[in-house]
Amino acid sequence: MQLQLDEERALLKDTVRAFAKEQVRPHARTWEEQGALEGAALDQAWQLGFATLGIGPSYGGAAERDDATPSALSNTLVLEELAWADLGFALAALSPLHVAVPLALVGHEGLKREVLPGMLGSATLPKATGAWVESSRSYDLRAMRTRSSLTAQGPVLSGTKTLVPRGDIAELTVVAARARGDDEAASFEPYLLLGKNVSGLSRGQRCEVIGPRAVPLVDLTLDEANARPLAHKAGIAHGQLLERALVGSAAASLGVARAAVEYAVDYARERKAFGRAIAQNQSIAFMLAEGAMDVEALRWLTWKAAWKIDRDHPKGESALAEASRAARFGAELAFRVSDACVQILGGHGVIRDHLAELFFRNSRTLAATPGWFMV
């Protein structure tokens, strides 16, 4: 593994970082208070073109070959920068990857040609999302309760998904469901809900959450909802999508953790007590240093997992162990670092004049929502 990004990825990271710093972070608090994101900013994020990089030209992508696949590492870089600026914005802006990535990796050829060109060629953020998260206390990415069954008309889905980003308006929704009856060992498969008014699909009211409030998060109830099988061969999607979902969780945690550390550092340098900056107090300096070290550790865990996905999937090897470690460490770290940020700000840490409380709320939500992101 090279510890330095190539020129193309370095440029991608710099471009998205500049956009996040100039067009997203300054508005994060306003969007959070209003409970709505600015559509023009979401469209600008989509127009950066990150979703098209690993998809072949026949499907509307920017890759040179049709057999290209989306790079988990490239998408991880994008997600970190947008989550650093605002987790809610990242959740909305990257929601179409839940459709584009599975289709590009394992999709039916006909379905790829039917969906991807129009989606990737859109000048506005597509109304596309993924429904993975479930409200069960026992929910994890390997044990979903949503089930599929086969009828004469095709597969139908039954179950409930929660906290689906932009699920209120989605016209393309990839749903992860158990593929075979009541078999507890059955792997999940991705299914596509095509259109907004799908038979058997009910959309709930907007969820009130402690986490990102700027992006609409809704429940989807599936009562034998008509769906289309996404993967061209049963069983091939489970490992590939699971790993990418776990790396996505780690990348989002990385963005939030990095934001919290940088915010705390800036505050501690400016805030003075007893005639000197509080950053000079040993206890606070240690908290800042440990947070910065942990963020770097998480970055390398996340990049390593993404790099291994890109390198080893063509060989049929798994990156599940690396992805699982990154996701677990990321969820714990983001909360720990965000909590330290609140502590360093003291009374300022719990009021909305500062972003520290937003980082804290977002980090708590990330720990409960594996599958929220797809890289």
TAHUHU-V533503 format. One record per backbone hydrogen bond with DSSP energy under -0.5 kcal/mol. CO is the residue of the C=O (numbers start at 0). NH is the residue of the N-H. Records with the same first field share a line. If there is no record, write none. Layout:
CO: NH, NH
This chain:
5: 9
6: 10
7: 11
8: 12
9: 13
10: 14
11: 15
12: 16
13: 17
14: 18
15: 19
16: 20
17: 21
18: 22, 23
19: 23, 24
23: 26, 27
24: 27
26: 30
27: 31
28: 32
29: 33
30: 34, 35
36: 38
37: 41
38: 42
39: 43
40: 44
41: 45
42: 46
43: 47
44: 47
45: 48
48: 51, 52
49: 52
51: 54, 61, 62
54: 62
55: 58, 60
56: 59
64: 67
69: 71
70: 74
71: 75
72: 76
73: 77
74: 78
75: 79
76: 80
77: 81
78: 82
79: 83
80: 84
81: 85
85: 89
86: 90
87: 91
88: 92
89: 93
91: 94
93: 96
94: 97
95: 98, 99
96: 100, 101
98: 102
99: 103
100: 104
101: 105, 106
102: 106
105: 231
107: 111
108: 112
109: 113
110: 114
111: 115, 116
114: 118
115: 119
116: 120
118: 121
125: 127
126: 170, 171
128: 173
129: 131
130: 175
132: 161
135: 138
139: 142
145: 177
146: 157
147: 180
148: 155
150: 153
153: 150
154: 226
155: 148
156: 223, 224
157: 146
158: 221
160: 219
162: 164
163: 166, 217
165: 168, 169
170: 194
171: 128
172: 174, 192
173: 130
174: 176, 190
176: 188
177: 147
179: 182
181: 183
182: 185
186: 178
188: 176
189: 229, 230
190: 174, 192
191: 193, 227
192: 172, 194
195: 197
197: 200
198: 225
199: 201, 222
201: 203, 220
204: 218
206: 208
213: 36
215: 165
216: 206
217: 163
218: 203
219: 160, 221
220: 201, 222
221: 158, 223
224: 156
227: 191
229: 107
232: 235
235: 239
236: 240
237: 241
238: 242
239: 243
240: 244
241: 245
242: 246
243: 247, 374
244: 248, 370
245: 249
246: 250
247: 251
248: 252
249: 253
250: 254
251: 255
252: 256
253: 257
254: 258
255: 259
256: 260
257: 261
258: 262
259: 263
260: 264
261: 265
262: 266
263: 267
264: 268
265: 269
266: 270
267: 278
270: 277
272: 275
275: 272
276: 279
277: 280
280: 284
281: 285
282: 286
283: 287
284: 288
285: 289
286: 290
287: 291
288: 292
289: 293
290: 294
291: 295
292: 296
293: 297
294: 298
295: 299
296: 300
297: 301
298: 302
299: 303
300: 304
301: 305
302: 306
303: 307
304: 308
305: 309
306: 310
307: 311
308: 312
311: 314, 316
312: 315
318: 322
319: 323
320: 324
321: 325
322: 326
323: 327
324: 328
325: 329
326: 330
327: 331
328: 332
329: 333
330: 334
331: 335
332: 336
333: 337
334: 338
335: 339
336: 340
337: 341
338: 342
339: 343
340: 344
341: 345
342: 345
344: 347
345: 348
346: 349
347: 350
350: 353
354: 358
355: 359
356: 360
357: 361
358: 362
359: 363
360: 364
361: 365
362: 366
364: 367
365: 368
368: 371
